[in-house]
Structures are given as C-alpha cells and as structure tokens.
Amino acid sequence: MNPASEALQLRDIHLPDGISWWPPAPGWWLVLLLLIITIGLGIFFHRYRQTRKLHKAARQELEKIKHAYEQDSDPQVLIRSLSIWLRRVCLSIYPRTDVAGLTGKQWLELLDKCFIDKKQTERFSQGAGTQLIHGPYQTSVDFDPDNLLNICQHWLQCLPKQRPVKP
C-alpha cells in the first residue's frame, strides 16, 4: 500500500440528489398563474356572451310583441304575451326554483327588484303593472297598454348584466 493514499483518506465521488418535483421552479408557478387567469377570463367572457345573447333575444321578442300589438291593437293578447315574455326572461336569468312558483304580489316584487334607479316611479307592483296578476286570465282587461310596454322596456334595460345567484 501506498502510504500517501492512506494519509489522504479519499472517498468515492458522490453525485448530488436528484431534482425534487416539489417545490416547482418559479417558471412553473408563472405557468400555473397564467393558466388560472386564462380559465377565469374564459368563464367570464362565456357568461358575458351568454347574458348578451339573452338580452338581445329578449329585446327582439319584446319588439315582436310591440309590433304585433301595433298591428292588432288587442290589449288582451298584449298582456298575455307580456306575461309569458316576463316569465321566460326571468326563468332564463334566475334559478328556476326561485322564480317558477312565484305568483301575485311576490311575482311583481321580483320584477320590481330589477329596477336599478330608485327614482323610477312606475313599477310592476303599481299602476298598469298590477294587471299582470289577473289580466292574462280575464276575458277583458282595462289598463294602459303603452304604459305597460314602457315599464317592460325599462325593466329590460335595468336587467343585470351578469346572472345573479339569488333574486
């Protein structure tokens, strides 16, 4: 044996431990953050487009109802059409379980909740809007059709741009 090698007491070469998968490198954190932001923006824009489609379809349907009333001048058909239209729009916006069973004053109060500006004097729970409770089921109705159409048009403009969770 060589006395010089015994004095140094050299050991074998040790390789470092393998790279651990946790914690990830900063680049992977950035990729994860970008992925979360992209998914969030995708969901937001999808909901925004769906709501815009809903508003556009509701506006077109209201224009059809208004045009049909101008052609026929039948207030009974108008109030039935508006009642159905309001119900369909609310069922598209709010959860079905919260809207489908509402009748009478509760139904009109839900419609009134959509008005953004509190200065709006005409509401569904007052004036021509109250005819929506019994008017569609009666053979003759007495109300101001133009006023009810204006209330419905203003209500459509005040609808939330995003779908609310609860009415």
Short mmCIF file of the C-alpha atoms (twelve columns), coordinates in Angstrom:
data_MODEL
# 
_entry.id   MODEL 
# 
loop_
_atom_site.group_PDB 
_atom_site.id 
_atom_site.type_symbol 
_atom_site.label_atom_id 
_atom_site.label_alt_id 
_atom_site.label_comp_id 
_atom_site.label_asym_id 
_atom_site.label_seq_id 
_atom_site.Cartn_x 
_atom_site.Cartn_y 
_atom_site.Cartn_z 
_atom_site.pdbx_PDB_model_num 
ATOM 1   C CA . MET A 1   0.000    0.000  0.000   1 
ATOM 2   C CA . ASN A 2   0.938    3.432  -0.669  1 
ATOM 3   C CA . PRO A 3   1.369    5.486  2.499   1 
ATOM 4   C CA . ALA A 4   0.375    8.720  0.668   1 
ATOM 5   C CA . SER A 5   -3.109   7.406  -0.236  1 
ATOM 6   C CA . GLU A 6   -3.724   6.184  3.293   1 
ATOM 7   C CA . ALA A 7   -2.932   9.602  4.698   1 
ATOM 8   C CA . LEU A 8   -5.438   11.399 2.410   1 
ATOM 9   C CA . GLN A 9   -8.325   9.031  3.041   1 
ATOM 10  C CA . LEU A 10  -10.146  9.897  -0.160  1 
ATOM 11  C CA . ARG A 11  -13.724  8.862  -0.661  1 
ATOM 12  C CA . ASP A 12  -15.574  7.940  -3.792  1 
ATOM 13  C CA . ILE A 13  -17.323  10.702 -5.786  1 
ATOM 14  C CA . HIS A 14  -20.942  11.258 -4.628  1 
ATOM 15  C CA . LEU A 15  -23.474  12.683 -7.047  1 
ATOM 16  C CA . PRO A 16  -25.969  15.244 -5.724  1 
ATOM 17  C CA . ASP A 17  -29.525  14.139 -5.012  1 
ATOM 18  C CA . GLY A 18  -31.985  14.227 -7.920  1 
ATOM 19  C CA . ILE A 19  -34.030  17.332 -8.522  1 
ATOM 20  C CA . SER A 20  -37.226  17.224 -6.492  1 
ATOM 21  C CA . TRP A 21  -40.561  17.852 -8.139  1 
ATOM 22  C CA . TRP A 22  -41.650  19.940 -5.168  1 
ATOM 23  C CA . PRO A 23  -41.429  22.902 -4.846  1 
ATOM 24  C CA . PRO A 24  -41.664  23.725 -8.530  1 
ATOM 25  C CA . ALA A 25  -39.395  26.221 -10.157 1 
ATOM 26  C CA . PRO A 26  -40.645  29.839 -10.451 1 
ATOM 27  C CA . GLY A 27  -41.403  29.312 -14.134 1 
ATOM 28  C CA . TRP A 28  -43.950  26.609 -13.312 1 
ATOM 29  C CA . TRP A 29  -45.634  28.896 -10.783 1 
ATOM 30  C CA . LEU A 30  -45.937  31.511 -13.526 1 
ATOM 31  C CA . VAL A 31  -47.428  28.939 -15.926 1 
ATOM 32  C CA . LEU A 32  -49.940  27.891 -13.267 1 
ATOM 33  C CA . LEU A 33  -50.903  31.518 -12.590 1 
ATOM 34  C CA . LEU A 34  -51.387  32.211 -16.306 1 
ATOM 35  C CA . LEU A 35  -53.494  29.069 -16.644 1 
ATOM 36  C CA . ILE A 36  -55.761  30.120 -13.765 1 
ATOM 37  C CA . ILE A 37  -56.139  33.636 -15.197 1 
ATOM 38  C CA . THR A 38  -56.923  32.250 -18.654 1 
ATOM 39  C CA . ILE A 39  -59.580  29.894 -17.306 1 
ATOM 40  C CA . GLY A 40  -61.126  32.681 -15.211 1 
ATOM 41  C CA . LEU A 41  -61.242  35.074 -18.166 1 
ATOM 42  C CA . GLY A 42  -62.703  32.338 -20.361 1 
ATOM 43  C CA . ILE A 43  -65.516  31.711 -17.879 1 
ATOM 44  C CA . PHE A 44  -66.166  35.453 -17.512 1 
ATOM 45  C CA . PHE A 45  -66.361  36.067 -21.260 1 
ATOM 46  C CA . HIS A 46  -68.534  32.997 -21.809 1 
ATOM 47  C CA . ARG A 47  -71.039  34.212 -19.209 1 
ATOM 48  C CA . TYR A 48  -70.867  37.737 -20.625 1 
ATOM 49  C CA . ARG A 49  -71.645  36.482 -24.144 1 
ATOM 50  C CA . GLN A 50  -74.484  34.299 -22.869 1 
ATOM 51  C CA . THR A 51  -76.007  37.233 -20.996 1 
ATOM 52  C CA . ARG A 52  -75.665  39.482 -24.049 1 
ATOM 53  C CA . LYS A 53  -77.384  36.839 -26.172 1 
ATOM 54  C CA . LEU A 54  -80.175  36.629 -23.618 1 
ATOM 55  C CA . HIS A 55  -80.629  40.409 -23.559 1 
ATOM 56  C CA . LYS A 56  -80.621  40.584 -27.343 1 
ATOM 57  C CA . ALA A 57  -83.176  37.782 -27.688 1 
ATOM 58  C CA . ALA A 58  -85.398  39.347 -25.013 1 
ATOM 59  C CA . ARG A 59  -85.202  42.740 -26.731 1 
ATOM 60  C CA . GLN A 60  -86.128  41.195 -30.094 1 
ATOM 61  C CA . GLU A 61  -89.037  39.309 -28.559 1 
ATOM 62  C CA . LEU A 62  -90.331  42.485 -26.891 1 
ATOM 63  C CA . GLU A 63  -90.139  44.278 -30.234 1 
ATOM 64  C CA . LYS A 64  -92.172  41.471 -31.829 1 
ATOM 65  C CA . ILE A 65  -94.802  41.768 -29.101 1 
ATOM 66  C CA . LYS A 66  -94.897  45.542 -29.530 1 
ATOM 67  C CA . HIS A 67  -95.193  45.230 -33.320 1 
ATOM 68  C CA . ALA A 68  -97.988  42.649 -33.000 1 
ATOM 69  C CA . TYR A 69  -99.856  44.992 -30.665 1 
ATOM 70  C CA . GLU A 70  -99.478  47.873 -33.126 1 
ATOM 71  C CA . GLN A 71  -100.948 45.638 -35.837 1 
ATOM 72  C CA . ASP A 72  -103.884 44.165 -33.858 1 
ATOM 73  C CA . SER A 73  -104.470 46.692 -31.040 1 
ATOM 74  C CA . ASP A 74  -105.750 43.874 -28.819 1 
ATOM 75  C CA . PRO A 75  -104.812 44.581 -25.180 1 
ATOM 76  C CA . GLN A 76  -105.769 41.059 -24.093 1 
ATOM 77  C CA . VAL A 77  -103.219 39.484 -26.435 1 
ATOM 78  C CA . LEU A 78  -100.663 42.086 -25.370 1 
ATOM 79  C CA . ILE A 79  -100.974 41.386 -21.651 1 
ATOM 80  C CA . ARG A 80  -100.829 37.615 -22.205 1 
ATOM 81  C CA . SER A 81  -97.754  37.967 -24.411 1 
ATOM 82  C CA . LEU A 82  -96.003  40.272 -21.940 1 
ATOM 83  C CA . SER A 83  -96.793  37.976 -19.034 1 
ATOM 84  C CA . ILE A 84  -95.309  34.985 -20.867 1 
ATOM 85  C CA . TRP A 85  -92.325  37.041 -22.016 1 
ATOM 86  C CA . LEU A 86  -91.539  38.296 -18.494 1 
ATOM 87  C CA . ARG A 87  -91.783  34.778 -17.096 1 
ATOM 88  C CA . ARG A 88  -89.482  33.363 -19.779 1 
ATOM 89  C CA . VAL A 89  -86.857  36.073 -19.291 1 
ATOM 90  C CA . CYS A 90  -86.879  35.633 -15.501 1 
ATOM 91  C CA . LEU A 91  -86.575  31.870 -15.830 1 
ATOM 92  C CA . SER A 92  -83.551  32.417 -18.075 1 
ATOM 93  C CA . ILE A 93  -81.847  34.730 -15.603 1 
ATOM 94  C CA . TYR A 94  -82.714  33.437 -12.153 1 
ATOM 95  C CA . PRO A 95  -82.676  29.882 -10.785 1 
ATOM 96  C CA . ARG A 96  -85.842  28.062 -11.807 1 
ATOM 97  C CA . THR A 97  -86.677  27.027 -8.235  1 
ATOM 98  C CA . ASP A 98  -86.711  30.678 -7.101  1 
ATOM 99  C CA . VAL A 99  -88.892  32.030 -9.918  1 
ATOM 100 C CA . ALA A 100 -91.221  29.356 -11.244 1 
ATOM 101 C CA . GLY A 101 -93.534  29.232 -8.232  1 
ATOM 102 C CA . LEU A 102 -93.933  32.983 -7.722  1 
ATOM 103 C CA . THR A 103 -97.400  34.454 -8.229  1 
ATOM 104 C CA . GLY A 104 -99.301  37.590 -7.304  1 
ATOM 105 C CA . LYS A 105 -97.508  40.276 -5.320  1 
ATOM 106 C CA . GLN A 106 -94.362  38.145 -4.899  1 
ATOM 107 C CA . TRP A 107 -94.021  37.926 -8.684  1 
ATOM 108 C CA . LEU A 108 -94.402  41.684 -9.089  1 
ATOM 109 C CA . GLU A 109 -91.917  42.334 -6.260  1 
ATOM 110 C CA . LEU A 110 -89.332  40.171 -8.025  1 
ATOM 111 C CA . LEU A 111 -89.862  42.164 -11.208 1 
ATOM 112 C CA . ASP A 112 -89.506  45.419 -9.252  1 
ATOM 113 C CA . LYS A 113 -86.171  44.295 -7.747  1 
ATOM 114 C CA . CYS A 114 -84.573  44.570 -11.178 1 
ATOM 115 C CA . PHE A 115 -85.018  48.333 -11.367 1 
ATOM 116 C CA . ILE A 116 -81.645  49.944 -10.744 1 
ATOM 117 C CA . ASP A 117 -82.706  53.530 -10.216 1 
ATOM 118 C CA . LYS A 118 -84.967  54.033 -7.252  1 
ATOM 119 C CA . LYS A 119 -86.340  57.191 -8.892  1 
ATOM 120 C CA . GLN A 120 -88.344  55.103 -11.325 1 
ATOM 121 C CA . THR A 121 -91.933  55.826 -10.307 1 
ATOM 122 C CA . GLU A 122 -93.646  53.260 -12.497 1 
ATOM 123 C CA . ARG A 123 -93.226  49.788 -11.098 1 
ATOM 124 C CA . PHE A 124 -94.916  46.485 -11.753 1 
ATOM 125 C CA . SER A 125 -96.422  46.486 -8.271  1 
ATOM 126 C CA . GLN A 126 -98.233  49.765 -9.020  1 
ATOM 127 C CA . GLY A 127 -100.362 51.104 -11.845 1 
ATOM 128 C CA . ALA A 128 -100.551 49.180 -15.115 1 
ATOM 129 C CA . GLY A 129 -98.111  46.537 -13.890 1 
ATOM 130 C CA . THR A 130 -100.615 45.157 -11.402 1 
ATOM 131 C CA . GLN A 131 -102.703 43.928 -14.336 1 
ATOM 132 C CA . LEU A 132 -100.106 41.186 -14.840 1 
ATOM 133 C CA . ILE A 133 -101.555 39.337 -11.843 1 
ATOM 134 C CA . HIS A 134 -105.066 38.755 -13.184 1 
ATOM 135 C CA . GLY A 135 -105.118 40.324 -16.654 1 
ATOM 136 C CA . PRO A 136 -103.810 37.357 -18.672 1 
ATOM 137 C CA . TYR A 137 -106.615 35.176 -17.277 1 
ATOM 138 C CA . GLN A 138 -109.528 37.552 -17.794 1 
ATOM 139 C CA . THR A 139 -111.627 37.925 -20.925 1 
ATOM 140 C CA . SER A 140 -111.455 41.722 -20.890 1 
ATOM 141 C CA . VAL A 141 -108.897 43.958 -19.278 1 
ATOM 142 C CA . ASP A 142 -108.737 47.681 -18.622 1 
ATOM 143 C CA . PHE A 143 -105.210 49.096 -18.452 1 
ATOM 144 C CA . ASP A 144 -102.857 51.458 -20.262 1 
ATOM 145 C CA . PRO A 145 -101.008 49.233 -22.786 1 
ATOM 146 C CA . ASP A 146 -98.430  51.866 -23.710 1 
ATOM 147 C CA . ASN A 147 -97.557  52.398 -20.062 1 
ATOM 148 C CA . LEU A 148 -97.122  48.646 -19.501 1 
ATOM 149 C CA . LEU A 149 -94.933  48.400 -22.601 1 
ATOM 150 C CA . ASN A 150 -92.774  51.278 -21.320 1 
ATOM 151 C CA . ILE A 151 -92.403  49.606 -17.919 1 
ATOM 152 C CA . CYS A 152 -91.349  46.339 -19.618 1 
ATOM 153 C CA . GLN A 153 -88.873  48.154 -21.837 1 
ATOM 154 C CA . HIS A 154 -87.337  49.970 -18.879 1 
ATOM 155 C CA . TRP A 155 -87.243  46.711 -16.909 1 
ATOM 156 C CA . LEU A 156 -85.314  45.047 -19.736 1 
ATOM 157 C CA . GLN A 157 -82.762  47.859 -19.744 1 
ATOM 158 C CA . CYS A 158 -82.323  47.528 -15.969 1 
ATOM 159 C CA . LEU A 159 -81.717  43.781 -16.011 1 
ATOM 160 C CA . PRO A 160 -78.370  42.819 -14.505 1 
ATOM 161 C CA . LYS A 161 -75.550  42.331 -16.978 1 
ATOM 162 C CA . GLN A 162 -74.391  39.282 -15.061 1 
ATOM 163 C CA . ARG A 163 -76.579  36.456 -13.888 1 
ATOM 164 C CA . PRO A 164 -77.332  36.931 -10.221 1 
ATOM 165 C CA . VAL A 165 -77.140  33.984 -7.892  1 
ATOM 166 C CA . LYS A 166 -80.334  34.746 -5.976  1 
ATOM 167 C CA . PRO A 167 -83.275  37.014 -6.895  1 
# 
